[in-house]
Amino acid sequence: MALIGCGLMGGSFALAVKRAGLVKRIVGYSKSPSTTSRARQMGAIDEEASSALIAVSGADLVILAIPVASTEPTLRTIKHLIQPSTLVMDVGSTKVDVVNAARGALKDRFGCFVPAHPITGKEVSGVDHADVNLYNDAQVVLTPTELTKVAQLRQAEALWKGLGTHVTSMSPEMHDAALAASSHAPHLIAMAYMNAILAQEDGHRILSLAGPGFRDFTRIAAGEPNMWRDIFSANRTEILQQIHYLQHMLGRYEAALMTDNQAAVESLIRSASDTRAQWKPGKLYTPESLSKTKPTT
């Protein structure tokens, strides 16, 4: 396996596939030589490569665990070493841009690429935080295209299931819309709320009095800035749509509070409370099941 990007996600993947016995040898490369060296010291990789091209030479499996904005130039660099039987995957959290980048970079080898998004992570980054259990029981979304080779897709499914994940497939467009609502917009909202506190004259006093509820709500605001900047940019259309939905709902809360309409306030709160109490990761929901908890006023 060639691992391009030996940070949190890549390092965790390497540790997990080694424990599961799914690969015999891992050659790793990161832009920072110290990261690659640390990954080898931790046992995540077996050999260090001085370039992505050297890492990929002779590899049966190539994993890109890099910022989504780096996908196209990286794939262009390694394209001529990708064989028809090679499986190439990424772990990025946006898919339309990654698919377009891979299509343009890989050309006739595009069918070897299986776009993947494991829905897991931490607020900290770097190989020192790599965790062999990071992917265990996580959901993984694959977004194959009409050109994706069946053999590579089946291999990708088997690989992820071998790590104890739950694999599903959907279109890149559907993925980005769903993740904007379930991950990207929530991160933006938590960050915006922190910024709103900081913008207030007595923000320092508010932070001093904040308790467990504030801690839980704002936990994801501690995400890595460069990574989230790239995600917001790559999926901005879908995130803007989610901001519109949120603004509409905040308007309903604002109107109910301004008129002291306690019945409307309670209906909105009860809808959110009941739905959140019933929610479980990975559970399938239908419009009918959710209609029972929608606010009535």
Summary of the structure (lengths in Angstrom):
residues: 297
radius of gyration: 21.5
end to end distance: 55.8
largest distance: 68.6
contacts: 916
relative contact order: 0.10
helix: 58%
strand: 10%
